[in-house]
Amino acid sequence: MNKYLKTKPLEAILWLFSTIIIVSAIVYKIYALNWPGVLISLILSLVLWLALIKLISRDPIQSRKEKLSLKSLQLKDWLLFGVYIALNLWSFYALWHSRSDAALVSPWTVVPGYFFVLYFLATAVLITLIRRARSNQSLYTINFILIAGHYLLSVMIAVIVYKIGYGYDPFIHQATMDLIDKQGTVSPKPFYYLGQYGLLITIHKLTGLSLVWLDKLLVPVLATIFLPLALNNFVNKYFANKDYKQLLLLIVLIIPFSWFILTTPQNLAFLFLILTGLYGATGHRLTPVLALAACLIHPLAGIPALILSLLLLLYNYKHKINRKLARSAYLLLFLAALLGLPVAFYLSGQSQLTWSLNSFSSFFIALAPHLSLPYKETWLLNLSYFYGQNWQLIVTLLIIGGAITVHRRHARDFRLSAAMLLAIATLGSFFLVSQLSFNLISYEQNDFAQRLLIVVVMLALPAIILALGRLTEKILTQNKFYRLSFLLILSFLISTSLYLSYPRADHYYNSKAYAVSQSDKEAVNWIEGQSNRPYIVLANQQTGAMALRSLGFNRYYQNLYFYPIPTSGPLYQYFLQMVYVRADRQTIEEAMNLAQVDEAYFVLPKYWWAFSKILAEAKLSADSWHKVGDGQIYIFKYSLTKQ
């Protein structure tokens, strides 16, 4: 056991986090996460973790801890190392000085353009260092640390630039965890989300660190540590040539990685799904632990992860099971992957079937890759979007190439074939889920089905890496011109992937994902200070998220939260009617009657479409109005009775 902990400490930490996720979720479901609950879950987690470490330490440890010999590094290595560190630190400095509490639509609106030059150069220098480490184990080890640092730089931009917070869902989860931290539990307690809540609340209670900051950092930091670790294990198993195998850890960043720039239960479960696939492909005995953790975080990624781990477990013990029974079990698991999520959604009552004769054609049209040729902007933006707009075609070709590689070189390796078969089943599940209509606002209708396509790519990731490895191997055996061109193109593609992984506001794409701003905070505080009577607020998602951050889940009227949360609720529909139909008094009085309150506020941000028209209408219908943030937000007050 001691040898395992000394040689693989990061892997041991991964199992510790996984056991805390599993045990704390179960303890919370049964009891609570107050101090006694946290202590119980921590003790049980440590017991389970030690048992797992003892189990895995029985296996032969192939890798041994290498001692760094800095004397083996040449002067050129030191120079390149110094240049990379300088570029990396300069990049972080540029991000830190770009921090903003404004209603940003994209971090790239405030991050200076030279940041991309720094990132491109840092990537190129890191690739050069990786190429120089072919025969130097010390440099090989140092490069692994630098690669993790490059991952950190890549996924931390939103955390650094958005002062108040990025996204909408994190505010809801942070407010929920804050309530659990204060009173031990909230209702209802579904099995999903509990894994993330349990992990963060345990860390928070033990360290006293802010739940908000722990939540912000969780997925980016875990992805920085554990993705390179899992990828390294995978490439060490399936690739022997040091000329390019470490390069694959960096090449993976050509895949846009927006899942890991923000902490949500879905994104954390995506991370554990990828880890399940990579560790499963290497035959690791603790793969089911990762899969179970994913299930207790979010079922959309957790169920495929669990089915994959069960397939691999069944394969590992097939000699102890009747052959006919094993085949039946394989078939049942495949059907579970195909039908499990659609049936679960349908039976939950949150969706209904909308089958049509055009379903098949629209399904294949949506999936069919097509070539796009952007040409309207600068050559650099056109080139970036040539990659971005054709990503569906590129990833399709990579998956096909990976499937061919698996068939030709690893036909007998069921661990790779199982993931590909599961990806096919998930693709069928995507078709079935796309036939369901969810009780959500219109622009969120396709979210669940689209996430299944992400699951397909993640399940196929081992095959994609094999395809990228074969391509890299072929290119690096060419002459120097082709090798140099490939490395420069690779640096550009990783930089382009960075740009595409974050919200963008350019002539090709406008995310409209405005950030929660200081003006939202001022608006929430101003409204709260106006009256001691019950009131409701019609506002957009950003202001509602800030209300959760500032006021928590402390006010409900007729089972309605007094801000429009969730967005599928009736208050948000009234807000949409105010901004898209007409900002009249009748609409807001209907909302007050629904909540049975006598006072309401309508919050209008300046960036909203048709702002001038809505502003004029609201001024005519409101009892009074007020502006905050130098006019960034207007607040309109309505009362049914005189004060």
C-alpha positions in Angstrom: 0.0 0.0 0.0 2.8 2.5 0.9 4.5 1.7 -2.4 1.3 2.5 -4.3 0.8 5.8 -2.4 4.4 6.9 -3.0 4.4 6.0 -6.7 0.9 7.1 -7.7 -0.3 9.8 -5.2 -2.5 11.6 -7.7 -4.3 8.5 -8.6 -4.8 7.7 -4.9 -6.3 11.2 -4.5 -8.7 10.5 -7.4 -10.0 7.4 -5.6 -10.3 9.4 -2.4 -12.5 12.1 -4.1 -14.5 9.3 -5.8 -15.2 7.6 -2.5 -16.2 10.9 -0.8 -18.6 11.6 -3.7 -20.2 8.1 -3.3 -20.4 7.9 0.4 -21.4 11.6 1.1 -24.2 11.3 -1.5 -25.6 8.2 0.2 -25.3 9.7 3.7 -27.0 12.9 2.5 -29.8 10.9 0.8 -30.4 8.9 4.0 -29.6 11.5 6.6 -28.1 15.0 6.2 -24.8 16.8 5.6 -24.6 18.6 8.9 -21.4 18.2 11.0 -22.4 14.6 12.2 -23.3 13.7 8.6 -20.0 15.0 7.2 -18.0 13.2 9.9 -19.9 9.9 9.3 -19.4 10.2 5.5 -15.7 11.1 5.9 -15.0 8.2 8.2 -16.8 5.8 5.9 -15.0 7.3 2.9 -11.6 6.8 4.4 -12.4 3.2 5.3 -13.6 2.5 1.8 -10.6 4.3 0.3 -8.1 2.3 2.3 -9.8 -0.9 1.3 -9.7 0.2 -2.4 -6.0 1.2 -2.1 -5.2 -2.2 -0.4 -7.0 -3.9 -3.3 -5.3 -2.1 -6.1 -1.9 -2.2 -4.4 -1.9 -6.0 -4.9 -1.5 -5.5 -8.6 2.0 -5.1 -9.9 3.1 -1.5 -10.2 4.6 -1.1 -13.7 5.6 2.5 -13.3 8.1 3.6 -10.7 8.8 7.0 -9.3 11.6 8.5 -11.3 14.1 10.8 -9.7 14.6 14.1 -11.4 18.1 14.7 -12.6 18.3 18.4 -13.5 21.9 17.9 -14.5 20.7 15.9 -17.5 19.0 19.0 -18.9 20.9 20.9 -21.6 21.2 24.7 -21.9 18.6 24.8 -24.7 16.2 22.9 -22.4 16.6 25.4 -19.6 16.1 28.3 -22.1 12.9 26.8 -23.5 11.7 26.0 -20.0 12.3 29.6 -18.9 10.5 31.0 -22.0 7.5 28.8 -21.5 7.2 29.8 -17.8 7.5 33.4 -18.7 4.8 33.2 -21.4 2.5 31.2 -19.1 2.8 33.7 -16.3 2.4 36.6 -18.7 -0.8 35.0 -20.0 -2.2 34.7 -16.4 -1.2 38.3 -15.8 -3.1 39.4 -18.8 -6.2 37.5 -17.7 -6.0 38.8 -14.2 -5.9 42.4 -15.4 -8.9 41.7 -17.6 -11.2 40.8 -14.7 -14.5 42.5 -15.0 -17.9 42.7 -13.1 -19.7 44.0 -16.1 -22.4 42.1 -18.0 -19.9 40.5 -20.4 -21.2 38.5 -23.3 -17.7 37.0 -23.9 -14.4 37.0 -22.0 -12.7 37.9 -25.3 -14.3 41.4 -25.3 -12.0 42.4 -22.4 -9.0 40.0 -22.8 -6.3 41.7 -24.9 -5.6 40.3 -28.3 -2.0 39.7 -27.5 -3.1 37.0 -25.1 -3.7 34.7 -28.1 -0.1 35.4 -29.3 1.2 34.5 -25.9 -0.9 31.3 -25.8 0.2 30.3 -29.3 3.8 30.8 -28.5 3.6 29.0 -25.2 1.9 26.1 -27.0 4.7 26.0 -29.6 7.4 26.1 -27.0 5.8 23.3 -25.0 5.5 21.2 -28.2 9.3 21.8 -28.8 10.1 20.7 -25.2 7.9 17.6 -25.6 9.8 16.7 -28.8 13.1 17.2 -27.0 12.2 14.8 -24.2 12.3 11.6 -26.3 15.5 10.3 -24.6 15.5 12.4 -21.4 13.3 11.0 -18.6 13.7 14.0 -16.4 12.6 16.4 -19.1 9.7 14.0 -19.9 8.6 14.3 -16.2 8.9 18.0 -16.2 6.9 18.3 -19.4 4.0 16.4 -17.8 3.9 19.1 -15.1 4.0 21.8 -17.9 1.2 20.1 -19.8 -1.0 20.2 -16.7 -0.1 23.9 -16.3 -1.2 24.4 -20.0 -4.5 22.7 -19.2 -4.9 25.0 -16.2 -4.3 28.1 -18.3 -6.8 26.8 -20.9 -9.7 26.1 -18.5 -9.3 28.9 -16.0 -10.1 31.9 -18.2 -13.8 32.2 -17.2 -12.9 31.7 -13.5 -10.4 34.5 -13.7 -12.1 37.0 -16.0 -15.7 36.9 -14.6 -15.4 38.5 -11.2 -18.9 37.6 -9.9 -19.3 34.4 -11.7 -19.8 32.8 -15.1 -23.0 31.0 -16.2 -26.4 30.6 -14.6 -26.6 27.1 -13.2 -23.6 27.5 -10.8 -25.5 30.2 -8.9 -28.4 27.8 -8.3 -26.1 25.0 -7.1 -24.1 27.4 -4.9 -27.2 28.7 -3.2 -28.5 25.1 -2.7 -25.2 24.1 -1.1 -25.2 27.2 1.1 -28.6 26.1 2.4 -27.5 22.6 2.9 -24.4 23.9 4.8 -26.6 25.9 7.1 -29.4 23.5 7.8 -28.0 20.1 6.8 -30.6 19.3 4.1 -33.0 20.7 1.6 -36.0 19.0 -0.1 -36.4 17.3 -2.5 -33.3 15.1 -2.4 -32.9 13.4 -5.8 -29.9 11.1 -6.3 -28.5 13.4 -9.0 -26.3 16.4 -8.0 -25.8 14.9 -4.5 -22.2 13.7 -5.4 -21.0 17.2 -6.2 -22.8 18.7 -3.2 -21.4 16.1 -0.9 -17.8 16.5 -2.1 -17.9 20.3 -1.9 -19.7 20.6 1.5 -17.2 18.1 3.0 -14.2 20.1 1.7 -15.9 23.3 2.9 -16.6 22.1 6.4 -13.1 20.7 6.8 -11.2 23.7 5.4 -13.5 26.6 5.9 -12.9 27.7 2.3 -15.7 29.6 0.5 -18.3 27.3 -1.1 -18.5 29.8 -4.0 -14.8 29.6 -4.8 -14.7 25.8 -4.2 -17.5 25.4 -6.7 -15.9 27.8 -9.2 -12.6 25.9 -9.1 -13.8 22.3 -8.8 -14.2 21.1 -12.4 -11.3 23.3 -13.9 -8.8 22.1 -11.3 -9.9 18.4 -11.3 -9.7 18.4 -15.1 -6.2 20.0 -14.9 -5.0 17.3 -12.6 -6.8 14.1 -13.6 -7.3 14.4 -17.4 -3.5 14.5 -18.2 -3.0 11.7 -15.6 -5.6 9.4 -17.2 -4.5 10.3 -20.7 -0.9 9.5 -19.7 -1.9 6.1 -18.5 -3.8 5.4 -21.7 -1.1 6.5 -24.1 1.6 4.6 -22.1 -0.5 1.4 -22.6 -1.3 1.8 -26.3 1.7 3.7 -27.6 5.4 2.8 -27.2 7.1 5.4 -29.4 8.4 8.3 -27.2 8.7 10.4 -30.3 5.0 11.4 -30.1 3.1 9.7 -27.3 3.5 12.5 -24.8 2.5 14.9 -27.6 -0.9 13.2 -27.6 -1.7 14.6 -24.1 -1.5 18.1 -25.7 -3.1 17.2 -29.0 -6.3 16.3 -27.1 -6.8 20.1 -26.6 -7.7 20.5 -30.2 -11.1 19.2 -29.1 -13.0 22.2 -27.8 -13.3 21.8 -24.0 -16.1 24.1 -22.9 -17.3 21.3 -20.6 -14.4 22.0 -18.2 -14.4 25.8 -18.0 -17.4 25.8 -15.6 -18.5 23.8 -12.6 -21.9 22.2 -12.9 -22.9 18.6 -12.0 -23.3 17.8 -15.7 -19.7 19.0 -16.4 -18.3 17.1 -13.4 -20.1 14.0 -14.5 -18.7 14.4 -18.0 -15.2 14.5 -16.5 -15.8 11.3 -14.6 -17.3 9.7 -17.8 -14.1 10.4 -19.6 -12.0 9.1 -16.7 -14.2 6.0 -16.7 -13.5 5.4 -20.4 -9.8 6.0 -20.2 -9.2 3.9 -17.1 -11.5 1.3 -18.4 -9.5 1.0 -21.6 -6.4 0.3 -19.6 -8.1 -2.4 -17.6 -8.0 -0.6 -14.2 -9.8 -2.5 -11.5 -11.3 0.6 -9.9 -13.1 1.8 -13.0 -16.6 1.0 -11.5 -15.8 3.5 -8.6 -15.5 6.3 -11.1 -18.7 5.2 -12.9 -20.7 5.1 -9.6 -19.4 8.5 -8.7 -20.5 9.8 -12.1 -24.0 8.3 -11.5 -24.4 10.1 -8.2 -23.4 13.4 -9.8 -25.6 13.4 -13.0 -27.3 10.4 -14.6 -27.0 11.7 -18.2 -23.3 11.0 -18.1 -23.4 8.6 -15.1 -25.6 6.0 -16.7 -23.4 5.4 -19.8 -20.4 5.4 -17.5 -22.0 2.8 -15.2 -23.1 0.6 -18.2 -19.5 0.8 -19.6 -18.0 -0.3 -16.3 -20.5 -3.2 -16.0 -19.6 -4.3 -19.6 -15.9 -4.3 -18.7 -16.6 -6.0 -15.4 -18.6 -8.7 -17.1 -15.8 -9.2 -19.6 -13.2 -9.5 -16.9 -15.1 -12.2 -15.2 -16.6 -13.9 -18.3 -14.7 -17.1 -17.5 -16.7 -17.5 -14.3 -20.1 -17.0 -16.0 -22.1 -19.2 -18.2 -21.5 -18.2 -21.9 -25.3 -18.0 -22.7 -25.9 -16.0 -19.6 -23.0 -13.6 -20.4 -24.4 -13.0 -23.9 -27.8 -12.2 -22.4 -26.2 -9.8 -20.0 -24.3 -8.0 -22.8 -27.6 -7.6 -24.8 -29.4 -6.3 -21.7 -26.7 -3.7 -21.0 -26.7 -2.6 -24.7 -30.5 -2.2 -24.6 -30.2 -0.3 -21.3 -27.8 2.2 -23.0 -30.2 2.5 -25.9 -33.5 2.8 -24.0 -32.6 3.7 -20.4 -32.5 7.5 -20.7 -35.4 8.0 -23.1 -37.7 5.8 -21.0 -36.5 7.5 -17.8 -37.3 10.9 -19.2 -40.7 9.8 -20.5 -41.8 8.1 -17.3 -40.7 11.0 -15.2 -43.6 13.0 -16.6 -41.3 15.9 -17.5 -41.6 15.2 -21.3 -44.0 13.8 -23.9 -43.6 11.9 -27.1 -43.7 14.0 -30.3 -43.2 11.4 -33.0 -43.5 12.4 -36.6 -42.9 10.9 -40.1 -40.2 13.5 -40.7 -38.2 12.3 -37.6 -35.9 10.0 -39.5 -35.0 12.5 -42.2 -34.5 15.4 -39.7 -32.4 13.1 -37.5 -30.0 12.2 -40.3 -29.9 15.8 -41.7 -28.9 17.0 -38.2 -26.1 14.5 -37.9 -24.9 14.5 -41.5 -21.5 16.3 -41.6 -21.2 19.1 -44.2 -18.4 21.3 -45.3 -18.6 25.0 -44.4 -16.4 27.7 -46.0 -16.6 30.9 -43.9 -15.2 33.9 -45.9 -16.8 37.1 -44.6 -14.2 38.3 -42.1 -10.4 38.5 -41.6 -8.3 35.5 -42.8 -7.6 34.6 -39.2 -11.2 34.6 -38.1 -12.2 32.8 -41.3 -9.6 30.1 -40.7 -10.6 29.7 -37.0 -14.3 29.2 -38.0 -13.3 26.9 -40.8 -12.2 24.6 -38.1 -15.1 25.5 -35.7 -17.9 25.2 -38.2 -16.5 21.9 -39.6 -15.9 20.3 -36.2 -18.8 17.9 -36.7 -17.2 16.7 -39.9 -13.7 16.5 -38.3 -14.9 14.6 -35.2 -16.9 12.2 -37.4 -13.8 11.4 -39.5 -11.8 11.0 -36.3 -14.3 8.5 -34.8 -14.4 6.6 -38.1 -10.6 6.5 -38.2 -10.5 5.4 -34.6 -13.0 2.7 -35.2 -10.9 1.4 -38.1 -7.8 1.5 -35.9 -9.5 -0.4 -33.2 -10.7 -3.0 -35.7 -7.3 -3.4 -37.4 -4.9 -3.2 -34.4 -7.0 -4.0 -31.3 -9.7 -6.2 -32.6 -9.4 -8.5 -29.6 -9.4 -5.7 -27.1 -13.0 -5.7 -25.8 -12.2 -2.7 -23.6 -12.0 -0.5 -26.7 -14.8 -2.2 -28.6 -17.2 -1.9 -25.7 -16.8 1.9 -25.6 -17.5 2.1 -29.4 -20.6 -0.2 -29.2 -21.9 1.9 -26.3 -21.3 5.1 -28.3 -23.5 3.6 -31.1 -26.2 2.7 -28.5 -26.0 6.3 -27.2 -26.4 7.6 -30.7 -29.7 5.6 -30.9 -30.7 7.0 -27.5 -30.1 10.5 -28.9 -32.6 9.8 -31.7 -35.2 8.6 -29.2 -34.7 11.5 -26.7 -34.9 14.0 -29.6 -38.5 12.8 -30.1 -39.5 14.0 -26.6 -40.8 17.4 -25.8 -39.6 18.7 -22.4 -41.3 21.1 -20.1 -38.7 23.8 -20.7 -38.6 27.2 -22.4 -38.2 26.8 -26.2 -34.5 27.5 -26.6 -33.7 24.8 -24.0 -35.8 22.1 -25.7 -32.8 20.4 -27.5 -30.4 20.6 -24.6 -30.8 17.1 -23.3 -30.6 15.5 -26.7 -27.6 17.5 -27.7 -25.8 16.5 -24.5 -26.1 12.8 -25.6 -24.0 13.7 -28.7 -21.4 15.0 -26.3 -21.6 11.6 -24.5 -21.1 9.8 -27.8 -17.8 11.8 -28.4 -16.6 11.1 -24.9 -17.3 7.4 -25.2 -15.4 7.4 -28.5 -12.5 9.4 -27.0 -10.1 6.4 -26.6 -10.7 5.6 -30.3 -10.2 9.2 -31.3 -6.8 9.3 -29.5 -5.8 6.2 -31.3 -6.7 7.8 -34.6 -4.8 11.0 -33.7 -1.8 8.9 -32.6 -1.7 7.1 -36.0 -2.0 10.4 -37.8 0.8 12.0 -35.7 3.0 9.0 -36.2 2.7 9.2 -40.0 3.4 12.9 -40.1 6.4 12.8 -37.8 8.1 10.3 -40.0 8.1 12.8 -42.9 10.8 15.3 -43.7 11.6 18.3 -41.5 9.3 20.7 -43.5 6.2 18.6 -42.9 7.1 18.0 -39.2 7.6 21.8 -38.6 4.4 22.6 -40.5 2.5 20.0 -38.5 3.7 21.5 -35.2 2.8 25.0 -36.2 -0.7 23.9 -37.4 -1.1 22.0 -34.1 -0.3 25.2 -32.1 -2.8 27.1 -34.2 -5.5 24.4 -33.7 -5.1 24.3 -30.0 -5.3 28.1 -29.8 -8.4 28.0 -32.0 -9.9 25.4 -29.8 -9.3 27.7 -26.8 -11.1 30.6 -28.6 -14.1 28.3 -29.5 -14.4 26.8 -26.0 -15.6 30.1 -24.5 -18.6 32.4 -25.3 -17.9 34.5 -28.3 -19.2 37.8 -29.7 -18.0 38.1 -33.3 -19.6 38.3 -36.8 -20.0 34.5 -37.0 -21.3 33.8 -33.5 -23.0 35.8 -30.7 -23.5 33.7 -27.6 -25.8 36.3 -25.8 -24.7 34.6 -22.6 -24.4 37.8 -20.6 -22.7 37.5 -17.3 -24.1 38.4 -13.9 -22.9 41.9 -13.2 -22.3 44.3 -10.4 -25.4 46.2 -11.7 -27.5 43.0 -11.1 -26.2 43.0 -7.5 -27.1 46.7 -7.1 -30.5 46.1 -8.5 -31.2 43.1 -6.2 -30.0 45.1 -3.1 -32.0 48.2 -4.1 -35.2 46.3 -4.5 -34.7 44.5 -1.2 -34.3 47.8 0.6 -37.5 49.4 -0.8 -40.2 47.6 1.1 -40.8 45.2 4.0 -43.9 43.9 2.2 -44.0 40.6 0.1 -43.1 41.3 -3.5 -42.1 39.5 -6.7 -39.6 40.5 -9.4 -39.8 39.9 -13.1 -36.2 39.8 -14.3 -33.9 37.8 -16.6 -31.7 34.9 -15.6 -28.8 37.0 -14.6 -30.6 39.1 -12.0 -32.4 36.0 -10.7 -29.0 34.3 -10.2 -27.7 37.3 -8.2 -30.9 37.2 -6.1 -30.0 33.6 -5.2 -26.4 34.6 -4.4 -27.5 37.5 -2.2 -30.8 36.4 -0.6 -30.8 32.6 -0.9 -33.9 30.5 -1.1 -35.7 32.5 1.6 -38.9 33.6 0.0 -41.8 31.8 -1.7 -45.3 32.9 -2.5 -47.8 30.3 -3.6 -45.0 27.9 -4.0 -43.3 30.3 -6.4 -39.8 31.7 -5.7 -40.1 35.5 -5.8 -37.6 35.8 -8.7 -38.2 33.9 -12.0 -36.3 30.7 -11.0 -36.5 28.2 -12.7 -36.9 29.7 -16.1 -39.5 27.1 -17.0 -41.7 28.5 -14.2 -44.7 30.9 -14.7 -42.9 34.1 -13.5 -40.3 33.8 -16.3 -43.1 33.5 -18.8 -44.5 36.8 -17.5 -41.1 38.4 -17.9 -40.9 37.1 -21.5 -44.3 38.6 -22.1 -43.1 42.0 -20.8 -40.0 42.1 -23.0 -41.2 40.4 -26.1 -44.9 41.4 -26.3 -45.6 44.6 -24.3 -44.4 46.0 -21.0 -47.9 46.8 -19.7 -49.4 46.9 -16.3 -51.9 44.1 -17.0 -49.1 41.5 -17.4 -47.4 42.3 -14.1 -50.7 42.5 -12.2 -51.5 39.0 -13.5 -48.2 37.9 -12.0 -49.0 39.6 -8.7 -52.4 37.9 -8.6 -50.7 34.5 -9.2 -48.3 35.0 -6.3 -50.9 36.8 -4.2 -48.7 39.8 -3.5 -49.4 43.5 -3.7 -46.0 44.7 -5.0 -43.8 43.8 -7.9 -40.8 45.0 -9.8 -39.8 44.7 -13.4 -36.0 44.7 -14.1 -34.8 45.7 -17.6 -31.1 45.5 -18.5 -29.7 48.0 -21.0 -28.3 45.2 -23.3 -31.7 43.7 -23.9 -33.1 43.6 -27.4 -35.5 46.5 -28.2 -34.4 48.2 -24.9 -35.7 51.7 -26.0 -39.1 50.4 -26.8 -39.5 48.4 -23.6 -38.2 51.3 -21.6 -40.8 53.7 -23.0 -43.6 51.2 -22.4 -42.5 50.4 -18.8 -42.2 54.1 -17.9 -45.8 54.7 -18.9 -47.2 51.7 -17.0 -45.1 51.7 -13.8 -45.8 53.6 -10.6 -42.2 54.7 -10.4 -38.8 53.8 -11.8 -35.2 53.8 -10.8 -31.9 53.2 -12.5 -28.7 51.6 -11.2 -25.2 51.1 -12.5 -25.2 54.4 -14.4 -28.2 53.3 -16.4 -27.1 49.7 -17.0 -30.3 48.5 -15.4 -33.7 50.1 -15.0 -36.1 49.0 -12.2 -39.9 49.6 -12.4 -42.1 49.4 -9.4 -45.8 48.4 -9.5 -48.3 48.3 -6.6 -51.9 47.1 -6.3 -52.5 49.1 -3.2 -51.2 52.5 -2.1 -48.6 52.6 0.6 
